[in-house]
Amino acid sequence: MYRVSLVMIARNEARCIERCLVSVKDHVDEIVVVDTGSTDETVQICKKFTSHVSHFTWSDDFSAARNFSLALASGDWNVVMDADEWLIEGFDHLRALKSMKPDFVGAIRQQSTFGEGTNLRKSSTKISRILPRGVAYGGRIHEQPIHAMAVRHSPVVFAHDGYEVESNILKKGRNETILRVELQSRPDDAYFNYQLGKDLLVQKRFPEALVYLERALQNASLQVGWRHDLVIRLVFVYKMEKMFDTALDLIAREEDHFLTSPDFYFACGDLLLEMSIALPEQALMLMPMIENSFLTCRRIGERPDLAGTVHGVGSFLAAHNLYAFYSSIGASDKADHFLQLSLSEKH
């Protein structure tokens, strides 16, 4: 039998850390928490669940903190979680790790909510979080486990609310500072340019975000999973900056890589809608292209396996946009059809 440890770093997470620990405590053999400088009730809450609560002096280096926490764990398997996550699927799989040889890395699905109020949406991405003992992290931020093992997809799903507006405000500035430090030593690194571009995009600093997202695309290979999210974010920024021709050129270059992505065609339809508003003289020509984009989303359907995919772009969100589209051209029967689909698929 192999032992399974939950390993976590945390700071000022009293809002959510109990939810996390309650969700996973019955499915692991030990819980190891390293606090990096909390001033709230985080430590006291953790001590209700484990005696393995340690402290680490924060040094603007997530890998250093994570590797310190991993070194304290006694398990053969380390399940790495953040305090703003909680386990919602794959309970049996975590328990089954006790009979699995730790010779592979397990990828979980992180299901994130973002936005606020009635505009909350969900996105999914795969992350390597089930690690054999001895695997450590590299990178000051958006750290990645360094290994040469096979990666297996698991049925484990972590819900995550750290991208919601209120939570994001607390992180504003911290990530940007660390990412800029990373880029000082490797300015053309595609991954860190992508991450800084994302961070600036969340802050709605579109011209600055564009610089880093474009640099990321220039240096990113076709094989990296996050390229999907990168291209869609670039289309969005071009739309916000009214750079329509540049966006259309990007879409033409990238479409063959994303023929089965509802997110890609949703971004296309969104761009074309914005173009029809900004350039009314082209609206008639754009109408069939807008319609086809959102119909293609629905033909493809949901793709939760794609990095950064938004839940609904292959179903109710595309249906809602088709409802709005058909309403705008007076096609009331089609509009009503897609309104009903949108309402039924959302719930």
C-alpha positions in Angstrom: 0.0 0.0 0.0 1.2 3.5 -0.8 0.6 6.6 1.3 -1.2 9.7 -0.2 -0.4 13.2 1.1 -2.3 16.4 0.5 0.2 19.2 0.1 -0.7 22.9 0.2 0.8 26.4 0.5 -1.4 29.1 1.8 -1.6 32.7 2.9 -4.6 34.6 4.2 -7.1 32.0 2.9 -9.5 31.9 5.9 -12.3 32.6 3.3 -12.0 29.2 1.7 -9.4 26.9 3.2 -11.8 25.0 5.4 -14.0 24.2 2.3 -10.9 22.8 0.6 -9.8 20.6 3.5 -13.3 19.3 4.3 -13.6 18.1 0.7 -10.4 16.1 0.6 -9.6 15.0 4.2 -11.3 11.6 4.1 -9.4 10.6 0.9 -5.8 11.1 1.9 -3.5 9.8 4.6 -2.0 13.1 5.7 -2.4 16.8 5.2 0.6 19.1 5.0 0.1 22.9 5.0 2.8 25.5 4.7 1.8 29.0 5.6 3.7 31.8 3.9 2.7 34.7 6.2 -1.0 34.7 7.0 -2.4 37.5 9.2 -5.9 36.1 9.3 -7.3 32.8 10.8 -5.7 30.5 8.1 -3.3 28.7 10.5 -5.9 28.2 13.2 -8.4 26.7 10.7 -5.7 24.3 9.3 -4.8 23.1 12.8 -8.4 21.7 13.1 -7.5 19.3 10.3 -3.8 18.5 10.8 -0.8 18.9 13.1 1.4 19.3 10.0 1.2 23.1 9.7 4.6 24.7 9.1 5.8 28.2 8.1 7.9 29.5 5.2 9.2 33.0 4.7 7.8 34.3 1.5 10.4 35.1 -1.2 8.3 35.9 -4.3 9.0 32.3 -5.5 6.1 29.8 -5.6 8.3 26.9 -6.5 10.5 27.5 -3.4 7.4 27.4 -1.2 5.9 24.4 -2.9 9.2 22.4 -2.8 9.5 23.2 0.9 6.0 21.8 1.5 6.7 18.7 -0.7 9.8 17.9 1.3 7.7 17.8 4.5 5.3 15.2 3.2 5.8 11.6 3.9 3.5 10.1 1.2 4.5 8.2 -1.8 2.0 10.3 -3.7 1.6 14.1 -3.3 -1.8 15.7 -4.2 -1.1 19.4 -4.6 -4.0 21.7 -4.0 -4.6 25.5 -3.5 -6.8 26.8 -0.8 -9.3 28.3 -3.3 -9.9 24.8 -4.8 -12.1 22.0 -3.5 -12.5 18.4 -4.6 -15.8 17.7 -6.5 -15.1 14.6 -8.5 -12.7 11.7 -8.4 -12.9 10.8 -4.7 -12.5 7.1 -5.5 -9.5 7.7 -7.7 -7.6 9.5 -4.9 -8.2 6.5 -2.6 -7.2 4.2 -5.3 -3.8 5.8 -5.5 -2.9 3.7 -2.4 -2.7 0.7 -4.7 -1.0 2.4 -7.7 2.7 2.5 -8.2 3.9 6.1 -8.2 5.6 6.0 -11.5 3.5 8.6 -13.4 2.2 12.1 -13.0 -1.5 12.6 -12.8 -3.4 15.5 -14.4 -6.6 16.7 -12.8 -9.2 19.0 -14.3 -9.5 22.4 -12.7 -13.0 23.9 -13.2 -12.8 27.6 -12.6 -15.5 30.2 -12.2 -14.7 33.8 -13.2 -16.5 37.1 -13.5 -19.1 38.2 -10.9 -22.8 38.1 -10.1 -25.0 36.9 -12.9 -22.1 37.0 -15.3 -20.2 34.2 -13.6 -18.9 31.7 -16.2 -16.9 28.4 -15.9 -13.7 27.4 -17.7 -11.7 24.2 -17.5 -8.1 23.2 -17.9 -5.9 20.2 -17.2 -3.1 20.6 -14.6 -0.5 18.1 -13.3 -1.3 17.9 -9.6 -0.8 14.2 -8.6 2.9 13.8 -8.2 5.1 10.9 -7.1 7.4 11.6 -4.2 10.6 13.3 -5.4 9.0 15.4 -8.2 9.6 19.1 -7.5 8.6 22.4 -9.1 10.4 25.0 -11.2 9.5 28.6 -12.0 8.9 31.5 -9.6 5.2 31.7 -10.6 2.7 29.6 -12.6 5.2 26.9 -11.5 5.3 23.5 -13.2 6.5 20.1 -11.9 9.8 19.1 -13.5 9.9 15.5 -14.5 10.3 13.1 -17.4 7.5 10.7 -16.4 4.3 9.8 -18.4 1.3 12.1 -17.7 -2.0 10.3 -17.2 -5.3 12.1 -17.2 -7.4 11.3 -14.1 -11.1 11.7 -13.2 -10.2 14.1 -10.4 -11.8 17.5 -10.7 -11.0 20.5 -8.5 -13.5 23.4 -8.5 -11.8 26.8 -8.2 -13.1 30.3 -7.5 -9.8 32.2 -7.4 -10.5 34.0 -10.7 -13.7 35.6 -9.5 -13.5 39.3 -9.2 -13.3 39.6 -5.5 -10.5 37.0 -5.3 -8.6 38.5 -8.2 -8.5 41.9 -6.5 -6.4 40.4 -3.7 -3.8 39.1 -6.2 -3.6 42.3 -8.3 0.0 43.4 -8.7 1.6 40.3 -7.0 1.6 38.1 -10.0 2.6 40.9 -12.4 5.7 41.8 -10.3 6.9 38.2 -10.2 6.3 37.6 -13.9 8.3 40.7 -14.8 11.2 39.4 -12.7 11.1 36.1 -14.6 11.0 37.9 -18.0 14.1 40.0 -17.1 16.3 36.9 -17.4 14.3 35.3 -20.3 12.4 38.0 -22.2 11.3 35.7 -25.1 10.0 32.9 -22.9 6.6 32.1 -24.5 4.9 30.7 -21.4 5.8 33.7 -19.1 4.9 36.2 -21.8 1.5 34.4 -22.1 1.0 34.5 -18.3 1.9 38.2 -18.0 -0.4 39.0 -21.0 -3.2 37.2 -19.2 -2.6 39.0 -16.0 -2.7 42.4 -17.8 -5.8 41.4 -19.7 -7.6 40.6 -16.5 -6.7 44.2 -15.4 -8.1 45.4 -18.7 -4.8 46.9 -19.7 -5.3 45.8 -23.3 -2.5 47.6 -25.2 0.1 46.3 -22.7 -1.5 42.8 -22.7 -1.2 42.8 -26.5 2.6 43.2 -26.4 3.1 40.1 -24.3 0.5 37.9 -25.9 1.9 38.6 -29.4 5.4 37.8 -28.2 4.1 34.6 -26.6 2.5 33.5 -29.9 5.7 34.3 -31.8 7.6 31.9 -29.6 5.0 29.2 -28.7 5.2 25.8 -30.4 2.0 24.3 -31.9 2.1 21.5 -29.4 1.7 23.5 -26.1 -1.8 23.0 -24.7 -2.2 26.7 -23.6 -1.8 27.9 -27.2 -5.5 27.4 -27.6 -6.3 29.8 -24.8 -3.6 32.2 -26.1 -5.1 32.5 -29.6 -8.6 33.1 -28.2 -7.3 35.8 -25.8 -5.5 37.5 -28.7 -8.6 37.6 -30.8 -10.5 39.2 -27.8 -7.8 41.9 -27.3 -7.8 42.7 -31.0 -11.5 43.1 -30.8 -11.3 45.4 -27.8 -8.7 47.5 -29.6 -10.7 47.6 -32.8 -7.8 45.9 -34.7 -10.2 43.9 -36.9 -8.0 43.2 -39.9 -5.2 41.9 -37.6 -7.7 39.7 -35.8 -9.0 38.3 -39.1 -5.4 37.5 -40.2 -4.8 35.7 -37.0 -8.0 33.7 -37.4 -7.1 32.7 -41.0 -3.6 31.5 -39.9 -4.8 29.6 -36.9 -8.2 28.1 -37.9 -6.8 24.8 -39.2 -5.4 24.1 -35.7 -8.7 24.7 -34.0 -11.3 23.1 -36.2 -12.8 21.3 -33.2 -12.8 24.2 -30.7 -16.1 25.8 -29.9 -14.2 28.5 -28.1 -12.3 29.5 -31.3 -15.5 29.9 -33.3 -17.2 31.7 -30.5 -14.4 34.2 -30.4 -14.7 34.5 -34.2 -18.5 35.2 -33.9 -17.9 37.7 -31.1 -15.3 39.5 -33.2 -17.6 39.6 -36.3 -20.5 41.0 -34.2 -18.3 43.8 -32.9 -17.2 44.5 -36.5 -20.8 44.7 -37.7 -21.5 47.3 -35.0 -18.3 49.3 -35.6 -18.5 49.1 -39.4 -22.2 49.1 -40.3 -21.5 49.4 -44.0 -20.1 45.8 -43.8 -22.9 44.4 -41.6 -24.8 42.8 -44.5 -21.7 40.9 -45.6 -20.8 39.8 -42.1 -24.3 38.5 -41.2 -23.9 35.0 -42.7 -20.4 34.7 -41.2 -21.7 35.6 -37.7 -24.5 33.0 -38.0 -22.1 30.3 -39.2 -19.7 30.9 -36.4 -22.2 30.3 -33.6 -23.8 27.4 -35.5 -20.4 25.8 -35.7 -19.9 26.2 -32.0 -23.1 24.2 -31.4 -22.1 21.6 -34.1 -18.9 21.0 -32.2 -20.5 21.0 -28.8 -18.7 21.3 -25.4 -15.0 20.4 -25.2 -14.0 20.4 -21.5 -10.7 18.8 -22.5 -9.4 21.9 -24.2 -7.2 24.3 -22.2 -9.1 27.4 -21.1 -12.4 26.3 -22.6 -15.4 28.2 -21.3 -18.5 26.1 -20.3 -21.4 27.0 -22.6 -19.7 28.1 -25.8 -20.7 24.8 -27.4 -24.2 25.0 -26.1 -26.2 27.6 -24.2 -23.9 30.6 -24.7 -23.9 30.0 -28.5 -27.6 29.5 -28.5 -28.1 32.8 -26.7 -26.1 34.6 -29.3 -28.0 33.0 -32.1 -31.2 34.1 -30.4 -29.9 37.7 -30.3 -28.7 37.4 -33.9 -32.0 36.1 -35.3 -34.0 38.6 -33.2 -31.9 41.4 -34.8 -32.9 40.3 -38.3 -36.5 39.6 -37.5 -36.4 35.8 -37.8 -38.7 35.4 -34.8 -39.2 31.6 -35.2 -35.5 30.9 -35.2 -35.0 33.4 -32.4 -37.5 31.7 -30.2 -36.1 28.3 -30.9 -32.6 29.3 -29.8 -33.9 31.2 -26.8 -35.6 28.0 -25.5 -32.4 26.0 -26.2 -30.3 28.5 -24.3 -32.6 28.5 -21.3 -32.9 24.7 -21.2 -29.2 24.0 -21.7 -28.1 26.5 -19.1 -30.0 24.8 -16.2 
